[in-house]
């Protein structure tokens, strides 16, 4: 795509409310808009407030989608009730970073039972620091920075993929708080 046509195409899509990569940053070929990611509803069940928080989540379940995630997406393009979920099958040790990520994020690392086993708050945009799950996980949930603190989310809370019926077992998580 030529620069002028690309700029007009991005502006037209943005006018339609499509969340796009930031036009002020060089966006490499192969980066897709958030609207191209599949979506589903997730819930985070907190033990601190005994609440079920609902989020509309973009699903990154392919190698390409997991590699991209929220890269090149501006903070204004993501509402507080939205998330990105990264799915890993089978469970594995996962490392994340914030390269080319323009918004600060909270990350939840979730085991095969749906239990939050590790939390990273306020990951810094653009950072190349390694953010490790610490243990094998099947899911990473990225939320806008401050969501974890605002809702008291922590280890032992539970993530439920409502549309996927996951996890199948509804056993409570037992991590200490």
C-alpha positions as CSV (number, residue, x, y, z in Angstrom):
1,X,0.0,0.0,0.0
2,X,1.4,3.5,-0.8
3,X,1.8,5.9,2.1
4,X,-1.1,8.2,1.1
5,X,-3.6,5.5,0.3
6,X,-2.6,3.7,3.5
7,X,-3.1,6.8,5.6
8,X,-6.5,7.5,4.0
9,X,-7.5,3.8,4.6
10,X,-6.5,3.9,8.2
11,X,-8.3,7.2,8.7
12,X,-11.5,5.7,7.2
13,X,-11.3,2.6,9.3
14,X,-10.7,4.7,12.5
15,X,-13.7,6.9,11.6
16,X,-15.8,3.7,11.7
17,X,-14.6,2.9,15.2
18,X,-12.1,0.2,14.2
19,X,-9.3,-0.1,16.8
20,X,-6.1,0.4,14.7
21,X,-2.4,0.5,15.2
22,X,-1.1,4.0,16.0
23,X,-0.7,5.8,12.7
24,X,2.2,7.8,14.1
25,X,4.4,4.7,14.5
26,X,5.9,2.6,11.8
27,X,3.7,-0.4,11.6
28,X,5.4,-3.5,10.0
29,X,3.6,-5.5,7.3
30,X,1.6,-8.4,8.7
31,X,0.2,-6.4,11.7
32,X,-3.6,-6.7,11.7
33,X,-6.1,-4.4,13.4
34,X,-7.8,-5.6,16.6
35,X,-11.0,-6.0,14.7
36,X,-9.5,-9.0,12.9
37,X,-8.9,-10.9,16.2
38,X,-11.7,-13.3,17.3
39,X,-13.5,-12.1,20.4
40,X,-15.1,-13.7,23.4
41,X,-16.4,-12.8,26.8
42,X,-14.4,-13.6,29.9
43,X,-15.0,-13.2,33.6
44,X,-12.6,-12.7,36.4
45,X,-14.0,-14.0,39.7
46,X,-12.3,-12.2,42.6
47,X,-12.0,-13.5,46.1
48,X,-11.2,-10.0,47.5
49,X,-14.6,-8.6,46.7
50,X,-16.5,-11.8,45.7
51,X,-17.3,-10.2,42.3
52,X,-17.5,-11.5,38.8
53,X,-15.9,-8.9,36.5
54,X,-16.9,-9.2,32.8
55,X,-14.5,-8.3,29.9
56,X,-14.8,-8.4,26.1
57,X,-11.6,-10.1,25.1
58,X,-9.7,-10.3,21.9
59,X,-8.3,-13.8,21.5
60,X,-4.7,-14.5,20.5
61,X,-4.7,-18.2,19.8
62,X,-2.3,-18.5,16.9
63,X,1.5,-17.9,16.9
64,X,1.1,-14.8,14.8
65,X,-1.7,-13.4,17.0
66,X,0.3,-14.1,20.2
67,X,3.4,-12.4,18.7
68,X,1.3,-9.3,17.9
69,X,-1.1,-8.9,20.8
70,X,-1.6,-5.3,21.7
71,X,1.5,-4.1,19.8
72,X,1.0,-0.7,18.0
73,X,-2.5,-0.2,19.7
74,X,-3.0,3.1,21.4
75,X,-4.4,3.4,24.9
76,X,-7.5,5.2,23.7
77,X,-8.4,2.2,21.5
78,X,-8.9,-0.1,24.5
79,X,-11.8,0.4,27.0
80,X,-11.4,-0.5,30.7
81,X,-13.8,-3.5,30.1
82,X,-11.7,-5.0,27.3
83,X,-8.8,-7.4,27.4
84,X,-6.5,-9.5,25.3
85,X,-6.2,-13.2,26.1
86,X,-3.3,-15.4,24.9
87,X,-4.0,-19.1,24.7
88,X,-1.2,-21.7,25.1
89,X,-1.9,-25.4,24.7
90,X,-0.4,-27.4,26.2
91,X,0.5,-25.5,29.5
92,X,3.9,-23.9,29.2
93,X,6.3,-21.5,30.9
94,X,5.5,-18.1,29.2
95,X,7.5,-15.0,28.9
96,X,6.1,-11.7,27.7
97,X,7.5,-8.3,26.9
98,X,6.2,-4.9,26.0
99,X,8.2,-4.2,22.7
100,X,6.1,-2.0,20.4
101,X,3.3,-1.9,23.0
102,X,2.0,1.7,23.4
103,X,-0.2,1.2,26.5
104,X,0.7,0.2,30.0
105,X,-0.8,-3.2,30.9
106,X,-1.6,-5.5,33.8
107,X,-1.0,-9.2,33.1
108,X,-2.6,-12.2,34.7
109,X,-1.0,-15.6,34.3
110,X,-3.6,-18.4,34.5
111,X,-3.1,-22.2,35.0
112,X,-5.1,-25.0,33.4
113,X,-7.7,-24.8,36.2
114,X,-8.4,-21.2,35.5
115,X,-6.6,-20.0,38.6
116,X,-4.5,-16.8,38.5
117,X,-1.0,-17.9,39.5
118,X,1.0,-14.8,38.9
119,X,0.3,-11.1,38.3
120,X,2.4,-8.3,36.7
121,X,1.0,-4.8,37.3
122,X,1.7,-1.8,35.2
123,X,4.1,-3.2,32.6
124,X,5.8,-0.3,31.0
125,X,5.2,0.5,27.3
126,X,8.1,-0.4,25.0
127,X,10.0,-2.3,27.7
128,X,12.1,-5.2,26.7
129,X,12.2,-6.6,30.2
130,X,11.2,-10.3,30.5
131,X,7.9,-10.8,32.3
132,X,7.7,-14.5,33.2
133,X,4.7,-16.6,34.2
134,X,7.0,-18.4,36.7
135,X,5.0,-21.7,36.2
136,X,3.4,-23.4,33.3
137,X,0.2,-21.6,32.2
138,X,-2.5,-21.9,29.5
139,X,-3.7,-18.3,29.5
140,X,-2.3,-14.8,29.8
141,X,-4.9,-12.0,30.3
142,X,-3.8,-8.5,29.5
143,X,-5.8,-5.7,31.0
144,X,-5.4,-1.9,30.9
145,X,-3.0,-0.8,33.7
146,X,-4.6,-0.2,37.0
147,X,-7.4,-2.8,36.5
148,X,-5.7,-5.2,38.9
149,X,-5.4,-2.6,41.7
150,X,-8.8,-1.1,41.1
151,X,-10.6,-4.5,41.4
152,X,-8.3,-6.2,43.9
153,X,-7.4,-9.0,41.4
154,X,-4.6,-11.4,42.5
155,X,-3.3,-14.9,42.8
156,X,-6.1,-17.4,43.6
157,X,-8.7,-15.5,41.6
158,X,-10.3,-17.3,38.7
159,X,-10.6,-16.6,35.0
160,X,-13.5,-18.1,33.1
161,X,-13.8,-18.1,29.3
162,X,-17.6,-17.9,29.2
163,X,-18.1,-18.4,25.5
164,X,-15.7,-21.4,25.5
165,X,-17.1,-23.1,28.6
166,X,-13.6,-23.0,30.1
167,X,-12.5,-24.3,32.5
168,X,-14.7,-27.4,32.6
169,X,-14.1,-27.9,36.3
170,X,-15.5,-25.2,38.6
171,X,-13.3,-26.1,41.6
172,X,-12.2,-23.1,43.6
173,X,-8.6,-21.8,43.4
174,X,-6.7,-22.2,46.6
175,X,-3.7,-19.8,46.3
176,X,-3.2,-17.7,49.5
177,X,-4.1,-14.0,49.4
